[in-house]
Amino acid sequence: MKARTMPLLDADSVAVAAVTYNRPQDLAVLLGALGSQSQTIVRISVVDSGTQPASDVLENARPGLAAAGTELDVIRSEANLGGAGGFSLAILHALASGAQWVWIMDDDARPEDPDCLSVLLSEARARSLPVVLPIVASPEDERRLSFGFRLDGRLEFSRNAVERKGFLPDVGHFFNGALVHRDVFFRVGLPDLKLFIRGDETDFMLRLRRADIPFGTVSTTALRHPTGWSEVRPVLGERWHVLVPDTAMKREAFFRNRGYLIRRHRRLKSFVADAVGYPVHFARTRDLAGLREWSRPFLDGLRGRGFSAPEAAPAAQPGQAAPRSAAGGAAPAPTPHTGD
């Protein structure tokens, strides 16, 4: 039986998939920047899982977006889905609009200028690419990148150095401004829910590579997003580093997911880099507790274990900020170690 097809919009039609959690001011800035894009956005699908729903911000933005030809689709989630689950839900709603492209956004990001989307679409057409990404620049210093690229064997955060390279094939920082053609999701699927945060974006990129789907970063347009500089720990100068997230919850998820992605995608080079790099770092800093904190979830991930649904976060009291996860969800309790 032949599957029933739905009418799709024109080839350049774009819908945004965004997640938000208790960041009303950041969300307002993002919605304003999206409404100012020179390329029309047909729909913005926002998954809001905050303990303090962003209803006022969303409703205030609706008239301006409507005037720009953009429908605002708000999906309220009472469950803590993390970044992976939040993006998956938002992407499905964006796809349901009939748009050909999905532009993926976190709530604390924003396009740097009104032509960001137009430039990405033009590059995708010119290079026949189903996935393109912008560079991600620091909100405080536009000449520094929030997330670096490995160039000539070193991690480079200079925007000028990256721009000189032009287009960067087969690499990018998902999910900060990735523009993805709808067909891609039917080939590689959605972000993996069990990864929750800190790893779902890397897994998606690796699935693109495995499926031989070409993609790359366009260095002539940018998003602004808070930096990850504080997480970088040098092991061998600028040529070898490890990442240590700044909260226990993020470290638990990141180390576990690193191990799991090594197992899932058979990343021998990453295994050697982590299995040597982290012990060297923690030995150099004389941080035995840090070594233990890394090794347990990392080994769990290598075994494909340590995953569980997060506990529900307590509701915030009036005037009190709710716990914050790294991306799109309330902070979960650390994953319990089963010992098996």
C-alpha positions, 0 to 999 in steps of 0.5 A: 500500500502506497503511503499517502503524501502531504503537500509540501511548501516550496524548496526554500521554505524553512521552519525553526525547531527551538527549545526553551527552559526558564530563559524568557529574556533570551527567548525574547531576543531569539524570537526577535532575531528570527522575526527579523530574518530577510528569509521568511520563516514559515513556522517557529516551533518552540518546546517550552519545558520550563517550570515557569512557562514563557507564555508572556514572551511567546504571546508578545512575540506572536503579532510581530512574527505574524506580520513577518509571515511566521506562525508561532507554534508553542508546545508545552512539555510538562516532562523533562526531556532534556535537550535531545528530547526537546529538539526531537519534539520541536523538529517533529512539529517543524516537519509537520508544517510542510517546510523543506528545511528545519533550522535548529535553535537553542533559546540562548542563541540568536542569529548574528544578523538578518541575513544569516538564514539567507546565507545558509540557504544560498550555501546549501543550494550552491554546494548541493548540501542537505545540512549546513551550519554557521560558525558560533561566535561569543556574545561578548567578543565577536572575533572569538568563537564560542566553540573552536575548530581543530585547524592544523592540529590545534583547537582554534577559537579565532574567528579570523583564522576560521573565516580564512579557511572558508567552508569547513566540510564534514564538521560543525557544532550541532544544534546551534543553527544547523539548517537541515533538509527534511529528508535527512531526518528520514534517513538518520532519525531524530536526536537520541532521547537517552543521551539527554544532554551533552552528546546528542549533537555529536551523535547526530553528526556521526550518524550523518557521516555514517550515512554519507550525508555531506555537510559543513560549516559556513564561515561567512555567517554566524550565531551568537551563543555563550562560550564553552571556553571554561570547559577546555583543559589542555593536556599537551598545549594547544594540540591535545585537550579534554573537556570538563563541564562545570557542573556535576550533572553535566559532567555525569552526562558528558562522560557517560555519553562520550563512552557510549559514543565511542562504543556505538560509533567505534571511535578508537581514536577518541577512546585513546584520547580520552583513556589517556588524556583524562588520567593525565589531566587529573594526575597533573591537577592531583584531582583523584576525586575528579578522576573517579568522577570521570572514570565511572560514567565513562566506563558505564557508557563504554558498556552501554549502561548508566542510562535512566529517565531523570527524576522530576525536578521540584517546582520552583517557589515564587521568586525562586529560579528553577534548576537549570539543565544544559539544554532544554530541560530541568536539571536531573538527578545524577544517573545512579550507578547500578554496578552491573 
